Each structure stands twice: as structure tokens, then as C-alpha cells.
Amino acid sequence: MTIVSLIAACGESVTQNRNARILAMGDSMLAMNRPGGKSVMGAVERHLNEPVLDRSVSGAQFNYPLPISGAMGLRIGEQYAAGNWDWVILNGGGNDLFFGCGCVSCATMINRLVSADAKRGTVVETVRKIRATGARVIFVGYLHSPGIFSVIDHCKAEDIEYERRIAKLAAADKGVFYIKLSNLVPNGDTSFHSIDAIHPSVKGSAVIGALIAKTIRDAES
């Protein structure tokens, strides 16, 4: 399978006959467990009883450098599709930190994503472009794995700082909502993660989807 066909298989194609008002953009945290409708967005659809156009792609980054595969969705900003969206569910940044900083330039990478004052950076630009359409944004943080070894454990401190800035970005705009997941998993509980202790299990995806759906319902009530 070529990288082009692999990317195409990861996200749903945009169709004219799908009456969705919610768009999802992001990486494998959202895309995981998609077969059988067991992904995060599958859970959102079930809780809200309405469709979600899920454009998330495994491995996607905000600062993905290659032009062709980036335009096909490995660059998160390129996942956006024009539409009359009420909500855009967004996640990402983990792959930028894990693959992009090489454990030597993490502060620089965090700044590229979101500056310390949360006014500049690729994530900020992406959120602003979405907000300019009138859609509200839900930015979903990452699960952490307390008490469980994971190959991304060394990135936890960086993710905490990154998401602290995301929270600041959300606090400055009433149309941006941040869902923090880093404290969701009880210490030593493996049931929220897949076997790699990085991606959500089916249970984890279901719990995250329920939190997103609740955020939308509460905001619209």
C-alpha cells in the first residue's frame, strides 16, 4: 500500500450528501479504533445521535514538512474541509514533540506550536482560521499513562507545558474549549490504553468521546 492510499484510508472523504455539522481534525488519538465505529468520533456520533465528519489521520503533525502527504492530511491544518461547521474537534501536537524535537530542542518545538503567551504558533493559527468561520473549537488533550511504562514517558513534561499553553489559548476565547485528559487515567490502570500504552483502547476512545459530546451538549443547552 502506498503512503497516498494509506492516508486516504485513514480519514473519511468529504461528501456532499452527508449532513454533518461537526468536523474532526487530528492524529491517531482520534483515528484509533475507527473500524466498527469504535473511535472517539464514533462515540461522539452515538452520544449526540448525529454524524461527525472525521478527517483525523494517524501520524499527523501540525508542523509536518512534506508537501504532498502533508496536503493529504499528515499536516493537521490541511485536514480542514470547507463546510457549515458548528463545531471543529481538534487534537494534535504529540507527534510534533515525539518525532520533531529529537529530545534536544523540545522548547523550540513547543514554541513553534504555541508560544508562551498563547498568541502565536501553528496551533494558534489553526484555531484562529477555524474560529474565523464561526465554528467553535474543542481542543482535546492527550491521555497520560501513570504507573505504566510507555515509550513516550519522556515527553510528559513537555506535553504538560504544551497543554498549559493550550488551556491559556482556550481561556482567551469563549468559543474555544479545552478538554484535559492527562489526569483521567487512574494510576496503574491499563484499561484506557491499547497495548502500546500510547493510544486509547476502545474503552479509552469511548470515554473521550463521551467527554466531547458532553462539552457540546453543555455549551448548547
N, C-alpha and C positions, 0 to 999 in steps of 0.2 A: 504494500500500500504506500503510495507517495504521501509526502507531507501535505500536499494540497487536498487529497481525498481524505486524509486523516482529520485535518482541521474541519473540513466540510461535514464530516460525520459527527463532530463534537457538539455542534450547535444546531438549533432549529433554523431552517431557512425562513426568510420573510415571505409571507403570503398575503395576498390581497383579501382573501376571504376569511381570515382569522380575526375575530372581533376582540382583540386584546387591548387593554388599556395599561398594562403593566409590562415593562421590559426589564430583563435581567442581563447584566454585563459583569464579567469577572473571570475567575480562574477555576481550577479543579475543585475548590471547596464547594462551589455551586454546581459544577458539572458532574461531580462524583455521584454514582448510583442512579444515573439517568435511565438506564434500561428498566422497563417496567414502571416508570413514573415514580421512582423512589428517591429522586434527587431532592435538594432543598426546594426547587421551584415546583416539583411535583407535589410536595407537601403544601406549599402556598396555594396552589390551584385547588387542592382538596379543601383546605380550610376556608377559602374565600368563595369556593364554588364558581370560579371563573378562570379563563385561560391566562397564562403568562407566556410571553414570547421570550424564550431563554436562549441568549446568544453567547453564553459563557463558554470558554474554551480551556481545556486543561493545558497548563504550562504558560498561560498568558501573563504578560507583564505590562505595566504602564509605560515603561521605557524600552520596549522591545526594539532592537535596532534594525532588523532586516525588513526591507520594504514590501516584498511580495507576500510572504507569510504573515507579516505584520498587518497588512491591509486585509488579510483574510480572517483576522481575529486574534492572532497572537499578541497584537498590541490592543490593549483593552479599549482604548478610545475609539478604535476602528470597529468595534462591535456595535456601536450605536447605529440604529436604523431609524430613519425618519418615520414619525408616526404621531398620532394624537395621544401621547402618553400622559397619564395622570401620575404615574409612579415609575421611577427607574431604580431598581435594586442593583447595588454596585458593591463589588469587593475587589481585592487585589492588593499587590504590593509585596506579598510574601516571596514570590518568585524573583522580583527585583532584588530583594535583600539576600535571598539564598544563592542565586546564581550571579548576581550583578556586582556585589561588593567584594567578593573574594576574601572576606573576613579581615580586610585591611583598610577598606575605605567605606565602612558602613555609615559613618556620619555624613559623608558626602552623598551617598545614595539616599539616605533618609531626607536630606535637604533637597535633593532632586525631586523626590516625591511630594513632600510637604515641608515648607520652611518652618522655622521655629515659631514664627508668628502666625502660621497657617494662612498666609496671604499669597504665597507663591508656590509653584511646583506643579508637576504633571497631574497629580490628583486634584489639586485645586482648580487647574484649568479645565479638567474634565468635568468636575462638578459644576463649575460656572457655566460651561456650554450647555449642560443639561438643564440647569435652572433657568437659563435664558429662554428656553422653550416653554416654560411654565410648569414643567413637571417637578414634582417633589422627589427627593433622593433619599434612599435608605442605604447608608454605608454599613456593611456587615463586617465586623472584625473576625479574627481567627480564634478557633479553639486552641487552647494550650493543653498539654498532657502532663499535669502534675503527678509526680511519683512514678512516671512511666518513661523509660528511655526512648528518645526519638533522635534521629539524625539532625533535626533542626533545633534541638535544645539550645545550641549555642547562639541562636538568633532571637531567643525570647526577650532579652533585654532590649534589643533593637526594635522588636515588634511592639513592646510596651511603650517605648518612646514614640514610635511611629503612630500608634493608635492614640496616644495622648494628644498628638497634634491633630489627628482626625477628629477627636472629640472637640477640640477647640474650633476647628472649622465648622462643625455642626452647630456649636453653641452660638456662632455668629450669624446664623441664618435659620429662621424658624421653618424654612422649607427643607432643611437637611436634618436627617435623623441618623444617629449612630447607635448601632446595636453592639454592645461589648459582649464577647463570648469567652474572653480569656479566663474568667473565673467560674465558668459554667460547669466544668467537669470536676466532680469530687476527687480528692487525692487518691490515686491508685485505681480509679475506675477506668477500665479499658473498654467499656461498652459504647462509649461515644465515638470511638475511633475505629477505623479499619485496621487491618493487621500491621500496616506500616506505622501506626501511631502518629500519622500526619493528617490524613484525610478523614472526613467523617464517615462513620458507619451508616447503615440505613437508619439506625436509631438516631444518630447524631444529625443526619440530614433532616429527619422528621422534626426533631426538637428545634433546630434552627429555623426551619420553615414555619413552624408554629409561632415562633417569636416574631418573625417578619410579618406574618398575617395579623397578629395581634397589634403590631405597631400601626399597620394600615387601618385596621378597624377602629382603634382608639383615636387616630387622627381624624377619621371621617365621621366619628359619632358626635 
